[in-house]
Amino acid sequence: MTIYIIIIIVCAIGVAFCLYKAISRIRALAREASENANSSAKSDDDLLLEECSDPRVAEDNIRKVIRTKRDSAQKALDELQSQIKTLRDGNCNIQLKLIAQHDGDFDRLNKMYSDFDPNTADSKTLFASADYLALKNKCIGKKLPQISRYCANMEELCRAEANVRSLTSILQDWADVDALKEHDKWSLEIQKTLYDKLYATINSPEYIAFQEKKAQWDLYYEGSIYLRGDKEMTLYHIKRDGDKVAVWETRDYNGKILSIDDVMFIQITTTTTEIPTYSTTIYKKPSKLGIAMNEMIWGTAAATASAMSSQNNQSNAPQTKTEREAKIFFKYELGIGPLRTFLESTIDQLVAMFPEKIK
């Protein structure tokens, strides 16, 4: 009997130990999930705001954070304004019934609500004041129709209007951050952080140097066309100005001003390819008139066979696609590889730009 008791105790200890291990494992997984959630929740801002050697990328990242947070504030404001409309609509009928009671205490209470100015007053102070609470309780004690609901709605409405003022101010500050308009005080601490980062980025020597490099092509930008490198994915601008030709990269703004003699020629090739078809055999009834004509000449069986053969030949005819490609070649010693385009509109623009260079 004692042995059985020992066995039961050992088994119970084993089960308890297994439960303990299982619970510990569940807690560990929950802790890990929570840490991952927290990590992902702040990963967007962390990744967007991390230091970047390219000032253009850094600027894009910072402005992306600004836009995201500004859009979020705008969404909250839109939802709040919708809520305010619902509260006002819901209170309208109640208010009319209460006003019809000609109760002096309600009139004074209602004036407190109508006089509330979210720009200068604090809803917390108002709704905690002794005068307000005494007047509110007095009206509730009189059992005026729907007075409790009316007071609750009006308090929520005043708080919502105060929040609208706050969100409107936050939205304006986000616009000022994006425009780099200096403030002594911001609505949110993150606004000051982003302002400082954006200001430091666009005033860095690397960013200023890049802007100066970019500005040298402003004269040629209007009317320029896009071409792609022959053996790379880099995009280029090209623009002709009399006997001068400007060629520069669209991203890094490296380029050269060439003479028209530096352009060797433009080659336009046309390629026709057969489009693969995945057709199934579709039987179409031969034309009665066609069969009748063939019957007169060749007989019934031959006419039917001829019509079906003609129909099959038409349905199985291969379809083709024709594409044009234009390449512009420069003198070898310039180190500019051929530039190309497959776009019909760009090909036409290139031909119009260099009509004497068409090969």
Sequence and secondary structure as in RCSB ss.txt:
>XXXX:A:sequence
MTIYIIIIIVCAIGVAFCLYKAISRIRALAREASENANSSAKSDDDLLLEECSDPRVAEDNIRKVIRTKRDSAQK
ALDELQSQIKTLRDGNCNIQLKLIAQHDGDFDRLNKMYSDFDPNTADSKTLFASADYLALKNKCIGKKLPQISRY
CANMEELCRAEANVRSLTSILQDWADVDALKEHDKWSLEIQKTLYDKLYATINSPEYIAFQEKKAQWDLYYEGSI
YLRGDKEMTLYHIKRDGDKVAVWETRDYNGKILSIDDVMFIQITTTTTEIPTYSTTIYKKPSKLGIAMNEMIWGT
AAATASAMSSQNNQSNAPQTKTEREAKIFFKYELGIGPLRTFLESTIDQLVAMFPEKIK
>XXXX:A:secstr
 HHHHHHHHHHHHHHHHHHHHHHHHHHHHHHHHHHHHHHHHHHHHHHHHS  SSHHHHHHHHHHHHHHHHHHHHH
HHHHHHHHHHHHHHHHHHHHHHHHTTT HHHHHHHHHHHH  TTT  HHHHHHSHHHHHHHHHHHHTT TTHHHH
HHHHHHHHHHHHHHHHHHHHHHHHHHHHTT   SS SSHHHHHHHHHHHHHHTSHHHHHHHHHHHTTHHHHTT E
EEEETTS  EEEEEEETTEEEEEETTT  EEEEEGGGEEEEEEEEEEEEE            HHHHHHHHHHH H
HHHHHHHHHHHHHHHT  EEEEEEEEEEEE GGGT   EEE  HHHHHHHHHH GGGB 
